[in-house]
Amino acid sequence: MENINRVKSITLWIFFVPFIAVNVCLILVTNFHELFLSEADRLHNTIPYIDGKASISRVARVFPTYFIFKPAMFLTSYLLIKYWIYNKNIIQSFDENTKHLNKIIFFGIGSAILLTVHSIFLGIKFDYDLYKLFRRVVMVSFIVFEIVAQAYLVFILYKMKNKLHNYINFRFLFAKRVLVTLLIIVAIISIPIISSPGYKFLKHALEWDYFVGVISFYLLTFFMWKKTN
């Protein structure tokens, strides 16, 4: 199954490219202050995964970190599109009449497009409430589309597990199921927090940790599919 090998070959990239890019941006703004002209662009003594003293966009939208973040997100978006197309081909090779396949493509590729849009507008400042709302809607929509696509994929793979017995390590498929379930639960619980004023540091920490959770889905994919000849 060539498409299985293709999926395995890009999933590590989908995990490591955004993870490394975001954390390099964080290291730069916290430790290499001479690169930043404005004191407001610098950060001190923070581990945002824990203390939430900065958002991801805060460390990625300033010069020169956006030269790292934006290309990384564009590459990730491209790889996501390839990922969902490969998964569609894999599923169709086992069952051409699988339900919800078009939904996987819609939400999966949609999430990649939304990530691209978010990256394009990151760092562009307009003091208009409508523009700020637009950026929030794009970011929230990306998360929703991504989680829905992941949930549909796990659901379909479980339905086809008898046909995929020789191709999948089911321990990692179960891990993906647990991960997606946790992401959905956390998202639902977080709605009152995100929609209310305040809780700034909690929102930021949640953003960083949720980001790792979302991309960990692709790391698990690498271990889930068995290498084929």
Secondary structure as the mmCIF struct_conf table of DSSP 4:
data_model
#
loop_
_struct_conf.conf_type_id
_struct_conf.id
_struct_conf.beg_label_comp_id
_struct_conf.beg_label_asym_id
_struct_conf.beg_label_seq_id
_struct_conf.end_label_comp_id
_struct_conf.end_label_asym_id
_struct_conf.end_label_seq_id
HELX_RH_AL_P HELX_RH_AL_P1 GLU A 2 ASN A 31
HELX_RH_3T_P HELX_RH_3T_P1 HIS A 33 LEU A 35
BEND BEND1 LEU A 37 SER A 38
HELX_RH_3T_P HELX_RH_3T_P2 GLU A 39 ASP A 41
BEND BEND2 ASN A 45 ASN A 45
HELX_RH_AL_P HELX_RH_AL_P2 PRO A 48 ASP A 51
BEND BEND3 ALA A 54 ALA A 54
HELX_RH_AL_P HELX_RH_AL_P3 ILE A 56 ALA A 60
BEND BEND4 ARG A 61 VAL A 62
TURN_TY1_P TURN_TY1_P1 PHE A 63 THR A 65
HELX_RH_AL_P HELX_RH_AL_P4 TYR A 66 PHE A 94
TURN_TY1_P TURN_TY1_P2 GLU A 96 ASN A 97
TURN_TY1_P TURN_TY1_P3 LYS A 99 HIS A 100
HELX_RH_AL_P HELX_RH_AL_P5 LEU A 101 PHE A 121
TURN_TY1_P TURN_TY1_P4 LEU A 122 GLY A 123
HELX_RH_AL_P HELX_RH_AL_P6 ASP A 129 LYS A 159
TURN_TY1_P TURN_TY1_P5 MET A 160 TYR A 167
STRN STRN1 ILE A 168 ILE A 168
HELX_RH_AL_P HELX_RH_AL_P7 PHE A 170 SER A 195
BEND BEND5 SER A 196 PRO A 197
HELX_RH_AL_P HELX_RH_AL_P8 LYS A 200 MET A 224
STRN STRN2 TRP A 225 TRP A 225
HELX_LH_PP_P HELX_LH_PP_P1 LYS A 226 LYS A 227
#
